[in-house]
Amino acid sequence: MSQYQEIRTALEARLAFLQHRIAELEVALRRSDGPRAQDFEDHANEVDGEEVMQALDDSGRKELTEIEAALARMDAGTYGICERTGKRIPLARLKAIPTARYTIPGADDDD
């Protein structure tokens, strides 16, 4: 059993959850294309709700992409290796942030 099996299982579960959640949000967003409330306040609340749903959808898609990339790295045998330094990412960091692509010093290079 791979040292990353527990992380893989958690990533796959999160991926399934996000796929389901995104599908629900897409249905809700399509439904919101219907008739608008006549009252200004009701209309403002509808718009706010749609913006929140869209933001959730966008953040879910970003996380989904990160998870898919992590799973692809696992399949390729490069998971746990910093993309900047080539050094091994500590297991504790990967357990805390399973989609981590960098060691902490490698991540600091973004600043």
Phi and psi in degrees as a GROMACS rama.xvg file:
@    title "Ramachandran Plot"
@    xaxis  label "Phi"
@    yaxis  label "Psi"
@TYPE xy
-65.1164  147.299  SER-2
-62.7784  -17.9926  GLN-3
-100.839  6.57648  TYR-4
-58.8707  -41.559  GLN-5
-62.788  -40.8936  GLU-6
-67.2845  -42.9097  ILE-7
-58.4822  -45.9788  ARG-8
-60.2236  -43.6162  THR-9
-65.3853  -41.3263  ALA-10
-64.0522  -42.1304  LEU-11
-65.2118  -37.973  GLU-12
-66.5029  -43.0184  ALA-13
-65.2515  -38.9549  ARG-14
-59.9443  -46.4611  LEU-15
-62.4671  -42.5423  ALA-16
-60.6334  -47.4751  PHE-17
-64.2609  -40.9994  LEU-18
-59.9806  -42.1427  GLN-19
-65.9638  -45.3591  HIS-20
-63.6339  -42.0954  ARG-21
-64.2788  -40.495  ILE-22
-61.4742  -41.9471  ALA-23
-62.9059  -43.1809  GLU-24
-64.622  -38.3661  LEU-25
-62.5935  -40.7977  GLU-26
-63.4667  -44.829  VAL-27
-64.4152  -39.6274  ALA-28
-67.1325  -38.3172  LEU-29
-65.0641  -38.9878  ARG-30
-64.9032  -30.9276  ARG-31
-74.1249  -5.00684  SER-32
-78.9695  0.294618  ASP-33
-74.9811  -163.735  GLY-34
-60.3663  144.451  PRO-35
-92.9422  153.737  ARG-36
-66.7564  144.626  ALA-37
-77.6981  -35.6656  GLN-38
-73.1272  135.233  ASP-39
-58.2198  -44.6667  PHE-40
-64.4386  -43.0292  GLU-41
-63.0145  -41.4034  ASP-42
-62.5312  -43.1274  HIS-43
-61.2177  -41.3451  ALA-44
-64.451  -39.8073  ASN-45
-62.3357  -45.7722  GLU-46
-62.4715  -44.4962  VAL-47
-58.4155  -44.9294  ASP-48
-61.1967  -40.9837  GLY-49
-65.8025  -39.6035  GLU-50
-65.3671  -39.5771  GLU-51
-64.1468  -46.0552  VAL-52
-61.0667  -41.0333  MET-53
-65.1076  -41.3566  GLN-54
-64.2242  -41.5724  ALA-55
-63.557  -41.0464  LEU-56
-61.8193  -45.5193  ASP-57
-64.1096  -45.063  ASP-58
-68.1931  -36.1726  SER-59
-63.3411  -40.557  GLY-60
-65.5513  -38.2917  ARG-61
-63.9476  -46.8468  LYS-62
-63.353  -40.5983  GLU-63
-59.0029  -44.3643  LEU-64
-62.0423  -41.9089  THR-65
-64.4357  -40.1844  GLU-66
-66.3562  -45.1795  ILE-67
-59.7939  -38.9737  GLU-68
-66.0909  -40.3702  ALA-69
-63.6898  -43.6234  ALA-70
-63.9689  -37.6008  LEU-71
-65.1402  -39.0053  ALA-72
-64.3445  -37.6396  ARG-73
-61.141  -45.8981  MET-74
-63.7603  -33.8952  ASP-75
-84.0703  -9.63023  ALA-76
82.143  14.7339  GLY-77
-109.526  2.80253  THR-78
-64.9689  138.099  TYR-79
88.1466  5.8353  GLY-80
-114.497  125.67  ILE-81
-60.9155  129.977  CYS-82
-72.6947  -16.5554  GLU-83
-97.8396  -45.601  ARG-84
-99.5744  -19.2121  THR-85
78.3741  2.64179  GLY-86
-87.6512  158.773  LYS-87
-70.9036  134.168  ARG-88
-81.3571  128.899  ILE-89
-56.5272  140.48  PRO-90
-57.6011  -37.3533  LEU-91
-60.5143  -38.5319  ALA-92
-67.1389  -42.0917  ARG-93
-66.2672  -34.6396  LEU-94
-68.6317  -35.4612  LYS-95
-76.3035  -39.8554  ALA-96
-132.33  84.9318  ILE-97
-61.7796  -19.0974  PRO-98
-96.2642  7.94552  THR-99
-56.03  134.849  ALA-100
-110.726  -8.74058  ARG-101
-133.743  153.36  TYR-102
-70.1028  167.858  THR-103
-61.039  -46.1592  ILE-104
-61.7332  -37.1465  PRO-105
-65.4596  -35.7587  GLY-106
-71.345  -30.4833  ALA-107
-65.3649  -19.1528  ASP-108
-64.8663  -15.7998  ASP-109
-72.3024  -21.4695  ASP-110
